[in-house]
């Protein structure tokens, strides 16, 4: 692995934006660390440290960095789709879209499906043997929760072509339109009490952040605009939390009536703006740091396993807690002095177990050969790919909500207003992926 990382790092073209790769790794790493720190596990169940110590909730304004990942996604998607457009045969836009979806989904869904199938088989075996209670049951329910992020990311990939066209025509106006739609949704939700309208902000908020990535790809977020985004976003988020119906925490809290995360709110969008502005202000010094060979090799190595580590980090965390309980190691009261003293040990063990899981499953994250649209595909290749992406999105989101607990009992959870079970969610994800693969191959993707 060391030699291949060295070769990849050495072959990096001078035109590559290395800072984007650093942001991708750093944002996923921050999420992993945040999950490990926030979990307040006791023999009786799993709580949230931020609920135990509300004074720590302002830390979410630094650790809730999913907007940065989606911003980076917009940048990468714009470059990838435009590259395919430049290489396309005449009259093959359908094949470009299906090639784009297949290429972007391969590296995302291959490790995800392995994770889902391994956990599904393990959950079925545990429940057939009469297990599934205590910490095991909690793990089966919670281990899939981070998949919501992959579902949202799938939507961003699927909507990239039409949103990129809007960006190319209206620029900042396209972003303003999505942000304005998010404002309208929250007004209808909080001022008019319109039911279910809040779920539209799963699209408007995250796609607005994604749209900023398009602007970054075109060099339209210079230092002055980055400062305006950072300052304006921070002031707006502070005002909304201080004077509006929005909670302080930028992650979901147990029992709260309003969450900034599920569904996303205007406060979370403002938070995303300040984070995007802040990371853009740090671009120049970070770029100088990334010119050092050792630093860049570290980023390259981390990028090669980041998604695998993200998928399995909760497995590692629950594995550590399970081992501690099995060894009769006392789990101190969350936020007590003994609990804080145990944090370094738990983090080190979780990191070690995550590394072992990455070593076992990293091969599924290896990128496929670069996608190129070949001969124009059969009629309907684009819509077929879009249908597949939609099924993947619904399946992954459904699985993130329902988990693997209660498989034999037919447990379901509501995906907006539709009950979905774990087997149905897995079937949708797998079926959708196969459709995307078929559409991509049918379009002559090389």
C-alpha positions in Angstrom: 0.0 0.0 0.0 2.8 2.4 0.9 4.4 2.2 -2.6 1.1 2.7 -4.4 0.3 5.7 -2.2 3.8 7.1 -3.0 3.2 6.5 -6.7 -0.2 8.1 -6.6 1.0 11.1 -4.7 4.0 11.5 -7.0 1.8 11.3 -10.1 -0.5 14.1 -8.9 -0.9 16.6 -11.7 0.0 20.2 -10.9 -3.5 21.3 -11.8 -5.1 19.2 -9.1 -6.8 21.1 -6.2 -5.2 19.3 -3.3 -7.1 21.4 -0.7 -10.4 19.8 -1.9 -8.9 16.4 -1.1 -7.9 17.6 2.4 -11.4 19.0 3.1 -13.0 15.7 2.1 -10.8 13.7 4.5 -11.0 16.3 7.3 -14.8 16.6 7.2 -15.3 12.8 7.3 -12.7 12.5 10.1 -14.5 15.2 12.1 -17.8 13.4 11.8 -16.2 10.1 13.0 -14.5 11.8 15.9 -17.7 13.6 16.8 -19.7 10.4 16.9 -17.1 8.7 19.1 -17.1 11.6 21.5 -20.8 12.2 21.7 -21.8 8.6 22.4 -22.7 8.2 26.1 -22.9 4.5 26.4 -23.9 2.8 29.7 -25.0 -0.8 30.4 -28.6 0.5 30.2 -28.4 2.1 26.7 -26.9 4.8 24.5 -27.3 8.5 25.2 -25.9 11.7 23.8 -23.1 13.6 25.7 -24.5 16.9 24.4 -27.8 16.2 26.1 -26.0 15.2 29.3 -23.8 18.4 29.2 -25.8 21.0 27.2 -22.9 23.5 27.7 -21.0 21.5 25.1 -23.5 22.1 22.3 -21.7 25.1 20.9 -19.0 22.6 19.8 -21.4 21.4 17.1 -20.8 24.7 15.3 -17.3 23.4 14.7 -17.8 19.6 14.5 -20.9 19.6 12.3 -19.0 19.7 9.1 -21.2 17.8 6.7 -21.8 21.0 4.8 -18.1 21.1 4.0 -18.3 17.6 2.5 -21.3 18.4 0.4 -19.6 21.7 -0.8 -16.6 19.6 -1.8 -19.0 17.2 -3.6 -20.4 20.0 -5.7 -16.9 21.0 -6.8 -15.9 17.4 -7.7 -19.2 16.7 -9.5 -18.9 19.8 -11.6 -15.4 18.9 -12.8 -16.4 15.2 -13.4 -19.5 15.9 -15.4 -17.9 18.6 -17.5 -15.0 16.3 -18.3 -17.5 13.7 -19.6 -19.3 16.2 -21.6 -16.1 17.2 -23.4 -15.4 13.6 -24.3 -18.9 12.6 -25.4 -19.7 11.6 -28.9 -22.2 13.9 -30.6 -25.8 13.3 -29.6 -25.1 11.1 -26.6 -26.2 13.2 -23.6 -28.1 10.2 -22.1 -24.9 8.2 -22.2 -23.0 11.0 -20.4 -25.6 11.1 -17.6 -25.6 7.3 -17.2 -21.8 7.2 -17.3 -21.6 10.0 -14.8 -24.0 8.3 -12.4 -22.3 4.9 -12.7 -18.8 6.4 -12.1 -19.8 8.4 -9.1 -21.9 5.7 -7.5 -19.5 2.8 -8.0 -17.0 4.0 -5.4 -19.8 5.1 -3.1 -22.1 2.1 -3.3 -19.6 -0.8 -3.5 -18.3 -0.3 0.0 -21.8 0.7 1.2 -23.4 -2.5 -0.2 -20.7 -4.7 1.4 -21.4 -2.9 4.7 -25.1 -3.4 4.4 -24.9 -7.1 3.4 -22.4 -8.0 6.1 -24.5 -6.3 8.8 -27.7 -7.7 7.4 -26.4 -11.3 7.5 -25.0 -10.7 11.0 -28.3 -9.2 12.3 -30.2 -12.1 10.8 -27.9 -14.7 12.5 -28.0 -12.9 15.8 -31.8 -12.8 15.9 -32.2 -16.4 14.7 -30.0 -17.4 17.7 -32.4 -15.4 20.0 -30.1 -12.4 20.5 -30.7 -8.8 19.8 -31.2 -7.4 23.3 -29.1 -5.0 25.3 -26.2 -3.3 23.6 -26.5 -5.7 20.6 -30.0 -4.5 19.9 -28.9 -0.9 20.2 -26.1 -1.5 17.8 -28.4 -3.2 15.3 -30.7 -0.1 15.3 -28.0 2.6 15.3 -25.1 1.2 13.2 -26.9 2.2 9.9 -27.8 5.8 11.0 -24.8 7.5 9.2 -26.1 6.1 5.9 -28.4 9.2 5.7 -25.5 11.2 4.5 -24.9 8.7 1.6 -28.6 9.0 0.7 -28.3 12.8 0.5 -25.1 12.5 -1.5 -26.8 10.2 -4.0 -29.4 12.9 -4.6 -26.7 15.5 -5.2 -25.1 13.2 -7.8 -28.4 12.6 -9.5 -29.3 16.3 -9.6 -25.9 17.5 -10.7 -26.6 17.9 -14.5 -29.7 20.0 -14.3 -28.4 22.1 -11.4 -25.1 22.6 -13.2 -27.0 24.0 -16.1 -28.8 26.4 -13.8 -25.5 27.4 -12.3 -24.0 28.1 -15.8 -27.0 30.3 -16.7 -27.6 32.1 -13.4 -24.4 31.7 -11.3 -25.0 33.0 -7.8 -28.7 33.4 -8.7 -29.1 29.6 -8.8 -27.7 29.4 -5.3 -29.9 32.3 -4.2 -33.0 30.5 -5.6 -32.3 27.4 -3.6 -31.6 29.4 -0.4 -34.8 31.4 -0.9 -36.7 28.2 -1.3 -35.3 27.0 2.1 -36.4 30.3 3.6 -39.9 29.8 2.2 -40.1 26.3 3.6 -39.2 27.4 7.1 -41.7 30.3 7.0 -44.4 27.9 5.9 -43.4 25.5 8.6 -43.0 27.8 11.6 -45.2 30.8 10.7 -48.1 29.1 8.8 -47.9 25.6 10.4 -48.1 23.8 7.0 -47.6 20.1 7.7 -44.8 18.0 6.0 -43.4 21.0 4.1 -40.3 20.9 6.2 -39.1 17.7 4.4 -38.5 19.8 1.3 -35.5 21.3 3.0 -33.7 18.0 2.8 -33.3 19.0 -0.8 -33.2 22.8 -0.7 -30.7 23.2 2.2 -28.2 20.6 1.1 -28.5 21.4 -2.6 -27.8 25.0 -1.9 -24.6 24.1 -0.1 -23.8 21.7 -3.1 -24.4 24.7 -5.4 -21.6 26.6 -3.7 -19.3 23.8 -4.9 -20.1 24.7 -8.5 -19.2 28.3 -7.8 -15.9 27.2 -6.2 -15.2 25.1 -9.4 -15.6 28.2 -11.5 -13.3 30.3 -9.2 -16.2 32.5 -8.1 -15.6 32.4 -4.3 -12.6 34.7 -3.9 -11.3 35.9 -0.5 -13.8 38.8 -0.2 -16.8 36.6 -0.9 -15.4 33.9 1.4 -15.2 36.5 4.2 -18.8 37.6 3.4 -20.0 34.0 3.5 -18.2 33.3 6.8 -19.2 36.5 8.5 -22.8 36.7 7.1 -23.4 33.0 7.8 -22.2 33.2 11.4 -24.2 36.3 12.2 -27.3 34.9 10.6 -27.0 31.5 12.3 -26.5 33.3 15.7 -29.5 35.5 15.2 -31.7 32.7 14.1 -30.8 30.6 17.1 -31.0 33.6 19.5 -34.4 35.0 18.3 -36.0 32.2 16.2 -37.4 28.8 16.8 -34.1 27.0 16.2 -32.1 25.0 18.8 -28.5 25.8 19.6 -27.2 22.3 18.6 -26.4 21.8 14.9 -26.9 18.1 15.3 -30.1 16.3 16.3 -30.7 16.0 20.1 -32.9 13.3 21.7 -36.4 14.6 22.6 -36.1 18.0 21.0 -39.2 19.4 19.2 -37.2 21.1 16.5 -34.0 19.7 15.1 -31.6 21.7 12.9 -30.7 18.4 11.1 -33.7 16.3 10.5 -35.1 18.0 8.5 -32.5 20.7 7.9 -33.4 24.2 8.8 -32.5 27.7 7.7 -30.2 27.9 10.7 -28.2 24.9 9.4 -27.9 26.5 6.0 -26.5 29.6 7.6 -24.1 27.4 9.6 -23.0 25.8 6.3 -22.4 29.2 4.7 -20.1 30.2 7.6 -18.2 26.9 7.4 -17.7 27.2 3.6 -16.5 30.7 4.0 -14.1 29.8 6.8 -12.5 26.9 4.9 -12.1 29.1 1.8 -10.3 31.7 3.9 -7.8 29.0 4.9 -7.2 27.8 1.4 -3.9 29.6 0.7 -2.0 28.5 3.8 -3.4 24.9 3.5 -2.3 24.7 -0.1 1.3 25.6 0.9 1.2 22.9 3.6 0.0 20.3 1.0 3.0 21.0 -1.2 5.1 19.0 1.3 5.4 15.4 0.0 4.8 13.7 3.3 1.7 15.7 4.1 0.3 15.1 0.6 1.0 11.3 0.8 -1.0 11.2 4.1 -3.9 12.9 2.5 -3.8 10.5 -0.5 -3.7 7.5 1.8 -6.6 8.8 3.9 -8.7 9.6 0.8 -8.3 6.0 -0.4 -10.0 4.6 2.7 -12.2 7.5 4.0 -15.5 6.1 3.0 -14.7 2.6 4.4 -13.6 4.1 7.7 -16.8 6.2 7.8 -19.1 3.2 7.1 -17.4 1.1 9.8 -16.6 3.6 12.6 -19.8 3.0 14.6 -19.2 -0.8 14.3 -15.8 -0.2 15.8 -17.2 2.0 18.6 -19.9 -0.4 19.6 -17.4 -3.3 19.4 -15.1 -1.5 21.9 -18.0 -0.9 24.3 -19.1 -4.5 23.9 -15.6 -5.7 24.7 -15.4 -3.5 27.7 -18.7 -4.9 29.0 -17.7 -8.5 28.3 -14.5 -7.9 30.2 -16.5 -6.4 33.2 -14.8 -3.1 32.7 -16.9 -0.5 34.5 -18.5 2.1 32.2 -18.5 5.3 34.2 -21.4 7.8 34.4 -21.2 9.9 31.2 -19.5 13.2 31.7 -18.1 12.2 35.1 -14.3 12.6 35.8 -13.9 8.9 35.4 -15.7 9.0 32.1 -13.4 11.7 30.7 -10.4 9.9 32.0 -11.5 6.8 30.0 -12.0 8.8 26.7 -8.4 8.5 25.4 -8.5 4.7 25.9 -11.8 4.4 24.1 -10.8 6.6 21.2 -7.5 4.7 20.8 -9.3 1.3 20.8 -12.0 2.5 18.4 -9.3 3.9 16.0 -7.4 0.6 16.1 -10.6 -1.5 15.5 -11.6 0.9 12.7 -8.1 0.4 11.1 -8.6 -3.3 11.3 -12.0 -3.1 9.6 -10.6 -0.8 6.9 -7.8 -3.3 6.2 -10.5 -6.0 5.8 -12.9 -4.0 3.5 -10.8 -1.3 1.8 -10.5 -3.3 -1.4 -14.2 -2.4 -2.2 -13.4 1.3 -2.2 -10.7 1.1 -4.8 -11.8 3.4 -7.7 -12.8 1.8 -11.0 -11.2 2.9 -14.3 -12.1 6.5 -15.2 -15.5 6.7 -16.9 -15.8 7.7 -20.5 -19.0 7.9 -22.5 -18.6 5.6 -25.4 -21.1 5.0 -28.2 -24.6 6.4 -27.6 -26.5 4.1 -25.4 -29.9 2.6 -26.0 -33.0 4.8 -25.7 -33.9 5.4 -22.1 -30.4 4.9 -20.7 -30.6 8.3 -18.9 -34.0 7.8 -17.3 -33.1 4.2 -16.4 -30.0 5.5 -14.6 -32.1 8.2 -12.9 -34.6 5.6 -11.7 -31.8 3.5 -10.3 -30.3 6.4 -8.4 -33.8 7.2 -7.0 -34.2 3.7 -5.7 -30.7 3.8 -4.2 -31.5 7.0 -2.5 -34.8 5.8 -1.0 -33.3 2.5 0.0 -30.2 4.0 1.8 -32.3 6.6 3.5 -34.9 4.0 4.6 -32.2 1.8 6.0 -30.6 4.6 7.9 -34.0 5.1 9.7 -35.1 1.5 10.3 -31.8 -0.1 11.1 -31.4 -3.9 11.4 -33.2 -4.4 14.7 -36.4 -6.5 14.6 -35.7 -8.1 11.2 -37.7 -11.2 12.1 -40.5 -9.1 13.6 -41.1 -7.1 10.4 -40.1 -3.9 12.1 -40.7 -0.8 9.9 -40.0 2.9 10.1 -41.5 5.9 8.3 -39.6 7.3 5.4 -41.4 10.7 5.3 -44.9 9.1 5.2 -44.1 5.6 3.8 -43.4 2.6 6.1 -40.2 0.8 5.1 -38.6 -2.4 6.4 -34.9 -3.2 6.4 -35.3 -6.0 3.7 -37.2 -3.6 1.5 -34.6 -0.9 1.9 -31.8 -3.3 1.0 -33.7 -4.6 -2.0 -34.3 -1.0 -3.3 -30.6 -0.1 -2.8 -29.4 -3.2 -4.6 -32.0 -3.0 -7.3 -31.2 0.7 -7.9 -27.5 0.1 -8.1 -28.0 -2.7 -10.7 -30.1 -0.4 -12.8 -27.4 2.3 -12.7 -24.8 -0.3 -13.7 -27.0 -1.6 -16.6 -27.7 1.9 -17.9 -24.0 2.8 -17.7 -22.9 -0.4 -19.5 -25.6 0.0 -22.1 -24.4 3.4 -22.8 -21.0 2.1 -23.8 -19.1 3.4 -20.8 -15.4 2.6 -21.1 
